[in-house]
Amino acid sequence: MRYEAARARWPSPVTLLADNEKGSVYDEYPALFAAAFPEVSGRDLTTLGEAARFYAFALFAIDLALDTDDGDPDRVAPLEVLALLHEAYLTLGGLFPAGSPFWQDLDGCLHRFCAAMGEEHLFRRGKRDLSELTEAEAIALARDKCAIAEVTAHSLGRLAGRDEACAQLAESIAGYNIACQLLDDLQDWRADAQAARPSLALAQALRAAALRGCQLADDEAALSAVGRALYFGGAAELVISRAREAVEQAVRSVAGLPLDLWRCQLARTAARVDSAERALRAGVAARSGPPRIQPELRIRLPGRWRGPDRVFLSGTLRWLLGQWRLGLREAAHVMRFPSAAGFTGPQVQLGDVFARAIVAGALLDADPHTEGQLQPCIDREARYLAAARRAEPGLWSYFPGLPELPPDADDVAEVLRILLRHGAVGVHVPAARALVPQAEISACLGLAFGDCAHPDGSFETWLIPRGQDGAAARQREYARRFWGEGPDVEVMANMLDVARQFDPVAYAGPVRRGIRYVLAAQDDAGSWPATWYHGRLYAAYACCRLLAGQAGTAGHGTDGGTQDPGVAELRAGRAALSRCAGFIEAQGSADGGWAAAAELDADPVSTALALLALAEIRRAGLPVPDALAERGLRQLTRWQSQDGGMPVAPFIQMHLGRTGELEAQTLSYGSRTATAALAFRAALAWDVAGL
């Protein structure tokens, strides 16, 4: 063949992409359309196939040249381009004389291709932001990046003297390439985001998430938010719809032409569209939450929500209710757990238990101020959370569908707090009204304070029963290899607070011992470490909430002879709260907000958590400067967007490298919904306090 002969002629380092030894689909590409052009001889078809291969490989080499690292230090991509284009033009020159209109056709396709690559280059170099790409621009980009493929139609049409059939085929090829590009972009959105490659999928998802492309670099929380917006915010539906329209147009464009082989190719692409749509619907339906037909609730706000606080509270609440009507999809945390790592559940996992509990807490806070109008929302969320529990004694897991991830005390505490406040569980709740049997909850808490407890009063985050049965042993192995083991102070504080609320008599002893551990874990600066959250302000909030309620256990019965908290312990708790107040005040930024770390800018999640912790300190009767909270509240209002929502900010984190078996990396979660719920609760807590 001409390709092998050409490859033998060129000196090193030019290979003509010799590593592709299995040939190319482009060897036979013109043959897909041969039936519509019987005037073209078999010999000319063979020559066209050879030219198509040279040209296609030249484009592959251009891709290598544009990449920063193609993985092969011995390859010189620009030389490959030069050689392949030379061979392509030699081959085409044997078919089309210099004055043939074909060269104008090729010229036009090349101009479109270069313009598209130049436009993509602007995005990849940061000259344009990914969120600025319009739908029309994205479709044009998807077509023009593959414009060279239309040259096949022009070449066949010119050889056969059939301009009309040439135009029909060119439109069909364009529609096919648009559909394939859109589907590929939907699948590769994460890699495209990290490389700043523009696509309709990314642009739509960024706008839905209220983010800009420049925010995605090394920000797992922002990437996660984009993924949620893509699959649960309508962006993926739009991309699939446009892909379907493109392939349908490709079929219509060649109506009447004898192109059975090409129609088979188009049918396979249409099947890809159907498969993508089915997968999307299945994923959404798996955890869609309240349906979109939920009636909109019209909330009459109390008169004491006034001034800037009224605008902020009412706007944020309306935005949260809008997300609730959409099933709180934006709040979901989507992660991939590959089967290659031994995970046995679906590779793509969706977790929303913790986030929905955060939102439900905001709705419970707001309900008394709205004359009970939020009860339908709260009822549905309580049922949803109750139904999300697993069969294991630990009940709730962050990713309920991942067998290797055990239930954890943090999710248990957050869900139980909602069910307790809702009246769906409790020692005195009738069994007929309970959404979760009391025996299940008692077994869960017994596991935390029994099998998972340590002599120093601490207990494990992962609630795995002792024993060597298959499921527990596998979860224990993955905790050791992936998730990490040992107590986490912020998780303990969350669980201890809920256990005391659930049954202050039965769990007085474990709670008292746990509080001692929490007090001992406070550092000299007044803060606590946080394993699962960005910064230390969530731990400050959880520990302050626990200590602020410490005095509420006084006077209760005891567990196994353990006495009620004494004066010394209460004083120790108040001293810890006072130190934490000093820590929070010292961490405040000049603009009134708080940051997750000293080297970072203030963000709305950290600011909301600081305000919530200060509210707990004030609830315990300790002084908190009004000016400190007021400055934080004013900064929260500055982050509120026109639609009433709040931006994405890092909230939850997972250090996969802490076990020592994996490369150190930190996975992160944040969402507009979680930010808005925390900000609303913080603002309402200080509004109720009369600030």
NUNU-868488 format. One record per residue (C-alpha): residue in three letters; x, y, z. Coordinates in steps of 0.2 Angstrom, whole numbers, plus 2048, in hexadecimal, padded with zeros to 3 digits. Each point is the difference from the previous one (the first is absolute). Example, Ala and Ser with C-alpha at 12.3 -4.5 7.8 and 13.67 -1.06 7.14 Angstrom:
ALA83E7EA827SER8068117FD
This chain:
MET800800800ARG8058127FETYR800803813GLU80D7F2802ALA80B8067F2ALA7FF812806ARG8057FB812ALA80F7F77F9ARG8068107F7TRP80080C80FPRO80F80180BSER8007FF813PRO7F980880BVAL7F18007F4THR7F57F1802LEU7F08057F7LEU7F87FA811ALA8077EF7FDASP7FA7F9811ASN7EE8007F8GLU8047EF7F8LYS7EE7FA7FFGLY7FC80C7F2SER7F280D801VAL7EE8027FETYR80480D7F3ASP8077F37F4GLU7EE7FB7FDTYR7F7811804PRO7FC8057EEALA7F97EE7FDLEU7F280480CPHE7F980C7F3ALA8057F77F0ALA7EF7FA7FCALA7F98117FEPHE80E8047F4PRO8017F27F3GLU80980B7F4VAL8107FF80BSER80B7F17FBGLY8077F480DARG8118067FDASP7FC812804LEU7F77FA810THR8107F7805THR80A8107FDLEU7F480A80AGLY8017F480EGLU813802800ALA7FF813800ALA7F37FF80EARG80C7F680BPHE80E80C7FDTYR7F580F804ALA7F87F880FPHE8117FB807ALA8068127FDLEU7F280680BPHE8047F480EALA8128067FFILE7FA812802ASP7F77FB810LEU8107F9806ALA8098107FCLEU7F380A809ASP8017F6810THR80D80480CASP8067EE802ASP7FB7F27F4GLY8097F380BASP80D7FC7F3PRO81080B802ASP8077F87EFARG7F28067F5VAL8018117F8ALA7EE8047FCPRO80380F7F4LEU80B7F67F5GLU7F27F27FFVAL7F380E7FBLEU80C8067F2ALA8037EE7F9LEU7EE7FA801LEU7F98107F8HIS80D7FF7F2GLU7FB7EE7FDALA7EE804800TYR80280E7F3LEU80A7F57F5THR7F27F3800LEU7F280D7FDGLY80A8087F2GLY7FF7F07F7LEU7ED801800PHE7FD8137FEPRO80980C7F5ALA806811806GLY7F08097F9SER7F37F4807PRO7F380780CPHE8047F380CTRP80F80A806GLN7F480F804ASP7F57F380ALEU8107FA80AASP805812803GLY7EF804808CYS8007F180BLEU812804805HIS7FC812804ARG7F17FA80BPHE80B7F3809CYS80E80D804ALA7F380D806ALA7F97F380CMET8117FB806GLY804812803GLU7F080380AGLU8037F180AHIS812806803LEU7F9810808PHE7F67F680DARG80F7F5804ARG80B80F802GLY7F480980CLYS7FC80E7F3ARG7EE7FB801ASP7F77F780ELEU7F77EF7FDSER7F0807807GLU7FF80D7F2LEU7FE7F37F2THR7EF8027F9GLU7F57F27FAALA8028067EEGLU813801802ALA8017EF807ILE7F67F87F2ALA80B8097F3LEU8107FB809ALA7FA7EE801ARG7FD8007EDASP80F80A7FALYS80D7F680ACYS7FB7F27F5ALA7FE80A7F0ILE80E7F67F7ALA7F57F1800GLU7F48097F5VAL80E8007F3THR7FB7EE7FCALA7EF8067FAHIS80880E7F5SER80D7F47F8LEU7F27F37FBGLY7F580D7FAARG80D8097F5LEU8067EF7F9ALA7EE7FB7FCGLY7FA8117FAARG7F27FF80DASP80081180AGLU7EF7FD807ALA8047EF807CYS810807807ALA7F780E80AGLN7F47F3807LEU80E7F5805ALA80A80E808GLU7F180580BSER7FE7EE805ILE8127FE805ALA7FF811809GLY7F17FA80ATYR8087F0804ASN810808807ILE7F680D80AALA7F77F1809CYS80F7F6803GLN80A810807LEU7F180480BLEU7FF7EF807ASP8137FF802ASP800810809LEU7F37FA80CGLN80A7F1805ASP811809801TRP7FA810809ARG80B7FE80FALA8107FE7F5ASP7FA80F7F5ALA7FD80B810GLN8127FC806ALA8078047EFALA7F580F7FDARG7F97F97F0PRO7F08087FBSER7F07F67FDLEU7ED802801ALA7FF7F480FLEU80D80A80AALA7F98117FCGLN7EE7FC804ALA8057F7811LEU80B80F805ARG7F280C7FDALA7F47F580AALA80C7FF80EALA803813800LEU8137FC7FEARG80D8067F4GLY80D7F57F7CYS80E808809GLN7FA7FA810LEU8027EE7FCALA8137FE801ASP8047F480EASP7EF803808GLU7F87EF803ALA7F1809808ALA7FD80B7F1LEU8027F17F4SER7F37F680AALA7F480E7FFVAL8038017EDGLY7FC7ED7FFARG7F080280AALA7FA80E7F5LEU8047F67F1TYR7F77F1805PHE7F380780BGLY7FE8127FBGLY7FA7FD7EEALA8108037F6ALA8027ED7FCGLU7EE8007FALEU80480E7F4VAL8107F97F9ILE7F77EF7FDSER7F18097F8ARG80C80A7F4ALA80A7F07FCARG7EF7F77FBGLU7FB80F7F5ALA8117FF7F7VAL7FF7EE7FCGLU7EE8017FBGLN80580E7F4ALA80F7F57FAVAL7F37F37FBARG7F480D7F7SER80E8077F7VAL8047F07F6ALA7EE7FC7FDGLY7FE7F77EFLEU8137FC7FEPRO8057EE800LEU80B80080FASP7FC7F180ALEU8117FE808TRP7FF813806ARG7EF7FE807CYS8067F180AGLN80D80C807LEU7F380D804ALA7F57F3808ARG80E7FB80CTHR802812804ALA7EE802804ALA8017F180BARG80E809809VAL7F480E803ASP7F37F5806SER80C7F780CALA806811807GLU7EE805803ARG7FB7F0809ALA81080180BLEU7FC812805ARG7EE7FC804ALA8057F180AGLY80C80A80AVAL7F480E803ALA7F27F5805ALA80B7F680CARG80080F80CSER7F580D7F8GLY7F8805810PRO7F080A800PRO7F98017EEARG7FF8107F7ILE7ED801801GLN802804813PRO7F580F802GLU809810803LEU7FE806812ARG7FC813803ILE808805810ARG7F980E80ALEU810807809PRO7FE807812GLY801812802ARG8107FF80BTRP80A7FB7F1ARG8048127FBGLY80D80A7F7PRO80F7F77F8ASP7FD7F080AARG7EE7FF7F9VAL8078017EFPHE80D7F3803LEU7F57F480ASER7F18007F4GLY80B7FF7F1THR80A7F2806LEU7F17F6806ARG7F78027EFTRP8107FA7F7LEU8017F180BLEU7ED7FC7FDGLY8038017EEGLN80E7F4801TRP7F57F580BARG7F38007F2LEU80D7F97F4GLY8057F280CLEU80F809808ARG80A7F87F1GLU80D80E801ALA8047FB812ALA8057EE7FBHIS8137FA801VAL8047F67F1MET8107F5800ARG8077F27F6PHE8067F0809PRO8087F57F2SER7FE7EE800ALA8137FE7FDALA803806812GLY7F47F2806PHE7F080A803THR7F17F57FCGLY7F280D7FFPRO7FC80B7F1GLN8108097FBVAL7F7811801GLN7F9803811LEU7F480E806GLY800805812ASP7F380D806VAL7FB7FA812PHE80C80C809ALA7FC80F7F5ARG7ED7FD801ALA8017FF813ILE808811800VAL7F38077F5ALA7F27F880BGLY80880880FALA7FE8117F8LEU7EE7FD7FCLEU7FD7FA812ASP808810806ALA7F580B7F4ASP7EF7F7803PRO7FB808810HIS8028117F8THR7F57FB7F1GLU7F17FA80AGLY8047EE7FCGLN7FF8027EDLEU8107F67FEGLN7F97F0807PRO7FD7F77EFCYS8128037FCILE8067FA811ASP7F57F1800ARG8067FA7EFGLU813803804ALA7FD7F6811ARG7F97F17F6TYR80E8017F3LEU80D80080DALA7F87F280AALA7FF7F67F0ALA8128037FBARG8067F580FARG8097F07FDALA7FE7EE807GLU81080180APRO7FE805813GLY8098117FCLEU7F18047F5TRP8068107F6SER80F8017F4TYR80680F7F6PHE7FE7F67F0PRO7F27F4804GLY8037F67F0LEU8137FC803PRO8017F080AGLU813803804LEU7FC811809PRO7F97FC811PRO7F380A809ASP80780E80AALA7FC809810ASP8008117F7ASP7F27FC7F4VAL7F77F680EALA80081080BGLU7FB80C7F3VAL7F17F57FBLEU7FB7FC812ARG800813804ILE7F38037F2LEU7F57F1805LEU800805812ARG7FC8127FCHIS7F27FA7F5GLY7F97F580DALA8027F07F5VAL80B7F780DGLY803801812VAL7FE7F6810HIS7EE806803VAL7FB8007EDPRO7F27F37FDALA8067F27F5ALA7F28037F3ARG8078127FDALA8137FC801LEU8088007EFVAL80E7F5807PRO7FD7F380DGLN808805811ALA8087EF801GLU80A8047F0ILE806811807SER8057F8811ALA80A7F37F7CYS80980D7F6LEU80480A80FGLY8057F1809LEU80C7FB7F2ALA808812801PHE8027FF813GLY8047ED801ASP8097F77F2CYS8078107F9ALA805808811HIS811803807PRO805800813ASP8048137FFGLY7EE8047FCSER8028027EEPHE7F87F67F2GLU8037FC7EETHR7F880A7F2TRP7FD7F07F6LEU7F27F6808ILE8067EE7FCPRO7FB7F280CARG80D7F4807GLY8017EF7F8GLN8067F97F0ASP7F17FE7F5GLY8028057EEALA7F98117FFALA807806810ALA8117F97FCARG8008087EFGLN7FB811807ARG80E7FF80DGLU80C7FC7F3TYR7FB80F7F5ALA80080B810ARG8127FB802ARG8058027EEPHE7F680F7FATRP7F680A80DGLY80B800810GLU7FC7FA811GLY7FF807812PRO7F580D808ASP7FD8117F9VAL7FB80E80CGLU7F48097F5VAL7F67F07FDMET8017FB812ALA7F8811805ASN7F27FE7F3MET7FC7EF806LEU801804813ASP7F480E7FEVAL7F37F67F7ALA8027F180CARG7FD80C80FGLN7F08067F7PHE7FA7EF7FCASP8017F9811PRO80980A80DVAL7FE7F380DALA8067F07F7TYR80F8097F8ALA80580B80EGLY8107F6804PRO8077FF7EEVAL7FC8137FDARG809805810ARG80F7F67FBGLY8008067EEILE7FF812806ARG80F7FE80ATYR8097FA7F1VAL7FA80F7F6LEU80680C80DALA8117F8800ALA8018017EDGLN7FF813800ASP8108097FCASP80880F809ALA7F980B7F3GLY7EE7FB804SER7FD7F57F0TRP7FD7EE7FCPRO8077F67F2ALA7F47FB7F2THR8037F07F5TRP7F18017F5TYR7FE8137FDHIS80980E7F9GLY80880B80DARG7FC7FF813LEU7F080A800TYR7F47F17FEALA8097F780FALA7FE81080ATYR7ED8017FCALA7FD7ED804CYS80A801810CYS7F8810806ARG7EF7F97FDLEU8047F180BLEU80880A80EALA7F280E7FFGLY7F37F2804GLN80B7F780DALA7F780880FGLY7F07F97F9THR8057EF806ALA801805813GLY7F37F780AHIS7FE7F17F5GLY8027EE806THR8107F77FDASP8077F27F6GLY8097F380AGLY80380B80FTHR80780E7F6GLN7FB810808ASP7F98107F8PRO80C80E7FAGLY80880980FVAL804812803ALA8127FD7FAGLU7FB7F87F0LEU7F380E7FCARG80E80D803ALA80C7F67F5GLY7F38017F2ARG7FD813802ALA813803800ALA8017F67F0LEU7F280A7F8SER809810806ARG8107FB7F8CYS7F77FB7F0ALA7F88117FFGLY811808801PHE8067F47F2ILE7F18057F5GLU803813803ALA8127FE7FCGLN7FD7F77F0GLY7F480D7F9SER8068097F0ALA8008137FEASP7F08007F5GLY7F67F780EGLY8007EF7F9TRP80A7F0804ALA80B7F47F6ALA8037EE801ALA813804802ALA80A80F804GLU8088007EELEU7EF7FF7F8ASP7F380E7FCALA7F080080BASP7F27F57F9PRO7ED7FF804VAL8017EE808SER80E80480CTHR7F7811804ALA7EF7F7803LEU8097F380BALA80980D80BLEU7EF809802LEU7F77F0805ALA80E7FC80DLEU7FF812807ALA7ED7FE802GLU8037F080AILE80C80880BARG7F480E803ARG7F27F3804ALA80B7FA80EGLY800811808LEU8118067FBPRO8038117F8VAL8028027EEPRO8038117F8ASP7F18057F6ALA80C80A7F4LEU8097EF7FCALA7F07F77FBGLU7F980F7F7ARG8108027F5GLY7FE7EE7FCLEU7EE8017FBARG80380F7F5GLN80D7F67F7LEU7F47F27FDTHR7F480C7F8ARG80E8057F4TRP8027EF7F9GLN7ED7FD7FDSER7FD8007EDGLN7F18087F7ASP7F67F0800GLY8017FF813GLY80D7F2800MET8127FF806PRO8107FB7F7VAL8087EF802ALA80E7FF80EPRO80A7F1806PHE7F77F780EILE8047EE802GLN8117F87FCMET8077EE800HIS8137FD801LEU8027F07F7GLY813800803ARG7FF800813THR8007ED800GLY8117FF7F8GLU7FA7F47F2LEU7FB80D7F3GLU80880F7F8ALA7FC80F80BGLN7F18097F9THR7F1809808LEU7EE7FE7F9SER7F580F803TYR7ED803801GLY7F78117FFSER7EF8057F9ARG7F68107FETHR7F27F780AALA80B7FC80ETHR808811801ALA7EE8087FFALA7F97F580ELEU80F80380CALA7FF8137FCPHE7EE801803ARG8017F6811ALA80E80C805ALA7F68107FCLEU7F07F9808ALA8097FB810TRP806812802ASP7F08087FAVAL7F77F680EALA80D80580CGLY7FB8127FDLEU8108067F8
